[in-house]
Amino acid sequence: MAAVVLLAATLTACGWKLRGSYNLPPGITPIAVAGGSVAEELRTNLRRSNALAQSSEGPAASDLEILKEGDSRRVISVDFNGKVDEYEVRYEVRWQLTAKGSDDKSRRILIAPTTYRANRSYDYNASTVLTTNEQEQRLIENMREDIAQRILFRLQGVQLTDNS
């Protein structure tokens, strides 16, 4: 039992935390999240950290808006017959964080519109198109999770001042 307590104390002392645990500044929580597929991933993580705005709790302290989101694919290599050997999948999210301004109609920008990108490549095999499509979808989901994590890490660094 003492070993478990010692291990827990050591891990927390060095700053280690479970994945999905975020130390968000109290001035920006609770956060409302709007738009895009990545928004659901963000809501899930914010819910785990008790930082997601619930409609029954009243207005959110800040709004995280997904302004634009999309994926694309491009050929990165072909074989000697000119057939595709490898694709690159790209995923891009443009987002911003705002809060209520000095009056009911104005908004303060806490984090200006920011774009995060991710890309992955995979081998293409024409005889296993279904498997390849599933692989591409898994890569997109993985990139969506990665970008959601990057957004949440960025939120941890928000510095609020009396003017903002």
HUHU-V852630 format. One record per residue. N is the residue number from 1. PHI is phi in whole degrees, 0 to 359 (NA if undefined). OMEGA is omega in whole degrees, 0 to 359 (999 if undefined). Layout:
{{N,PHI,OMEGA} {N,PHI,OMEGA}}
This chain:
{{1,NA,180} {2,297,179} {3,295,179} {4,295,179} {5,297,179} {6,297,178} {7,298,180} {8,298,179} {9,295,180} {10,294,181} {11,295,180} {12,288,179} {13,293,181} {14,274,178} {15,92,181} {16,292,177} {17,222,174} {18,295,176} {19,298,181} {20,93,177} {21,256,185} {22,236,179} {23,259,185} {24,271,179} {25,301,183} {26,298,180} {27,291,181} {28,255,181} {29,255,0} {30,286,183} {31,249,172} {32,265,182} {33,238,181} {34,231,170} {35,89,169} {36,66,178} {37,290,179} {38,294,179} {39,300,180} {40,294,176} {41,297,178} {42,296,179} {43,300,179} {44,300,181} {45,291,178} {46,292,177} {47,298,179} {48,298,181} {49,266,183} {50,54,182} {51,241,181} {52,273,178} {53,291,175} {54,252,184} {55,300,181} {56,284,182} {57,274,184} {58,102,185} {59,291,177} {60,285,176} {61,286,178} {62,210,180} {63,237,174} {64,261,183} {65,249,173} {66,272,185} {67,278,182} {68,204,181} {69,209,178} {70,186,177} {71,232,178} {72,212,181} {73,223,176} {74,219,177} {75,284,176} {76,243,172} {77,203,178} {78,231,179} {79,273,184} {80,294,177} {81,268,180} {82,85,179} {83,268,184} {84,296,175} {85,255,188} {86,211,176} {87,244,170} {88,242,177} {89,253,179} {90,242,178} {91,225,185} {92,224,178} {93,227,173} {94,249,187} {95,214,175} {96,208,177} {97,238,179} {98,232,176} {99,220,180} {100,299,179} {101,272,184} {102,288,174} {103,232,186} {104,296,185} {105,264,184} {106,268,178} {107,233,172} {108,265,176} {109,269,178} {110,271,173} {111,227,181} {112,298,178} {113,312,185} {114,229,179} {115,247,173} {116,247,180} {117,233,174} {118,218,175} {119,214,179} {120,218,176} {121,240,177} {122,210,177} {123,283,180} {124,252,177} {125,231,184} {126,299,181} {127,280,179} {128,233,184} {129,301,181} {130,299,178} {131,297,180} {132,296,177} {133,296,177} {134,296,178} {135,298,179} {136,297,178} {137,295,176} {138,295,177} {139,296,178} {140,297,178} {141,298,178} {142,297,178} {143,293,177} {144,299,178} {145,296,179} {146,299,181} {147,292,176} {148,300,178} {149,297,179} {150,297,178} {151,297,181} {152,295,176} {153,296,178} {154,296,179} {155,299,179} {156,297,183} {157,265,180} {158,296,177} {159,253,178} {160,266,176} {161,241,178} {162,298,182} {163,276,186} {164,262,999}}
